[in-house]
Amino acid sequence: SCGGGSPSRVYTFMAPAAGTYAIEVEGDGHPDPLVYVRSKCAAADIAVELACNDDARPGDLLHSNVRLELDAGQATWIFVDGYSGEGAIGGGFTLQARAVSPPDIEAGVGYLNRPGRALGVRLDGRDAEDDVAYGFVQFVDGAGAAIEIGGSTDAIPIGFTRLEQAGGRFELEISGEFLPGFRAFDDFAAVRVLLVDSAELHSNAVEVPL
């Protein structure tokens, strides 16, 4: 449902245990691989499609991934295809299916320097795959209302000033400075943070006082 049209490679995957699974394709020079998963192999009916993905992230043409909640022993068929028939899928790709779990934020500490118009958050927690990738932040005032930034109160995607992860644990820091003309800085009371891993699994959301 998200593209296709090239000669496909088809693989069977049976979940060894109930849980969340990431199915990932990395192309090796192919114009644009994609992956889709069906509950039946021969049926072309869209009703048997469990998931489909072309680009793991916008502009990333060589990586595709989906995530699925599967029962123990559930069989699936994985199709590796090319977007819009862009050449035959040959041997130039890597396919991986693995059990994944989302990051878990266990603790957070915030700091705020009003004269310097700077703030930051330090977080630590667990992530079995050591693959925390990026996060979202949303600033809130003393009443718990989201503060508008750039004309929107939506959470903002953000990278990390520091990220250390190994052995199933992570420590990270998010920091930044705001221009003097940004008046809402004086209303900041806390920041809500959510982390995302390489399989696009979301952590628990936490609110850290500033």
N, C-alpha and C positions, 0 to 999 in steps of 0.2 A: 504493500500500500504506500510505500515511501520511495518507490522507484523500481528499477530492475530492467531486465530485457537482455542481459548478456547470458551466455551459457553458464549455468550454475554448478557449483559443487555442493553436494548435500551430505550432511553428517548426522548421525544419531547420537543423542545424549540422553542418558537416564540419570535422574537425580539420585545420588546415594542416600540422601537424607532430606527431610523437609527443611526449607530455608530459602534465602534469597541468593540467586545466582547471577553473576555477570558473564555475558557472552560477548567476547571482544574479537574484532578483526583488525589486524594491522597490515595494510597493503605495502608491497615492496615495489613502488614505482607504477602500480596500476593506476589509471586515471582517477578512479573514484569507486572503491569497493563499498558495498553495503551488506548488511546482514538482516535476515528476517527468520523468525522461528514459528513453526506450525505444530499443531497437535497431531496432525496426520501428514503423511508424506505425499501421497498421490493427489489429494484433494487440492484444487486451486481456489476453492471457495474462501473468500475473505473471512468467513466466520471461524475458520480453523487457525487463522493467524493469531499468534499470541503477542508478538511484538515485531517492530521493524525500525531500523535506524540507518540513515545514510552517513551523516557526519556527526562524530561524537561531540564536537563543538563547532560553532560557526567558523567556516574557513579552513577547518581541518579535514582535508579530503582523503587522507590516508588512514583514518581511524574511524571505526564504527563500533558501537556497543549497545546492547540492550540489557535490561535487568528483569528478572522474572521471579515470582514467588512460585515455587514448585513443591509438590508433595513427594514424600519418599517413594522411589520407584517410578515416578512419573516419566514417561518417555516423550521426547520432543525431537523434531527434525530441524536442523539448522541449515539454512541456505545462505551460501556466500555468493553474491551476485555483483553486477556492476551497474551503477546508476545510469539510467536511460540508455542502456545498451552500449556503454562506452568500452568496447573491446572485450575480448574473451577473458574470463577469469582463469588464469593459469595457476602455476605453482607458486607465484610470487606473493604470498600472504601468509600470515600467522593467525591461527584461530585458537582461542583459549576459552574454556568454560570453567568457572571457579565459584565456590561458595564465598560470599562476602557478608560483612556486617557493617553497619554504619558507625561513624565515630561517636564516642560518648564523652561529652564535656563533663568533667568532674568538679572543677573549681575554676574560678575566675576572679581576678583582681583588677580594678580600674583605677586610673589616676588622671587628674585634671589639673592643668596649670593655666589658670585663667589669665594672669598677666601675660604669659607667653602664648596664649591662645593655642595650646597644645593639649592633646589627650592621648591616652593609650589604654590597651587592655592586654593583660597576660592571662592565658588559658592553659590548662593541662588536662589530660584525660587519656582514654584508652582508644586504640584503633588497631585491630588485629592485623590488618593488611599494611599498616604503615604507609597509607596513601592519601592522607588529607591533602586536598588540592587547592581549595580556595574557600572563601566564606562570604556571608552576607551580614551587614550591620544595619541597624536602625536605631537612631537616637530618639530618646524620649525625654519629656519634661517632668517636673515634679509631680504632676497629676497623672503620669503614665500615658500621656498622649504622644503619638508619634510626631516628630518635628519635621517640617517640610524642608527638603534640601533639593535644590535644582528644580523647584516646581512640583515635587512629588513627595509623598510620605512613604513610598515603597522602600523596602529594604534594598541596600546598595551592595552589589558584588564587589569584593575587595580581596587583594592579595595580602601577604604577610610581611611585616618588617623582619621577623625572625621566625624560623620553623625548624624544630629539631624533632625527629621521630625515628624510633628504633625499638625493637623488642616489644612491639605492641603498645607503646606509649608515645605521647607527643607533648611537646611544650611549644607554645607559639606566642608571638606578640603582634598586635596591630596598633599602629600609632600614626598620628598625623597632626598637621597644623592647619589653622583656619585663618583666612585673611581678615583684617580688622573690619572690613565692611560687612562681614557676615554676622548680623546682629543676633541671630538665633543661638549663637554659641553660648551666650550668657544664660540660656534656658536649659542647657544640657544638664540632666540629672542622672541619667543611666544610658547604657547602650545594650541593645539586644543583639546577640550573636548566634549565628547558625553556621555550621561547617559542612562542607561537601567533599566527598572523596572522589577518586578517579572513576568509580563506577556510578557517580552521580547519586550516591546515597546520602541522605541528610542526617545530620546529628540531631540530638535534642537541642532545643533553643534555650538559651540562658539569658537572663537580664542581669547585667553587672553594674552596680552603682558606681558613679564617678565622683 
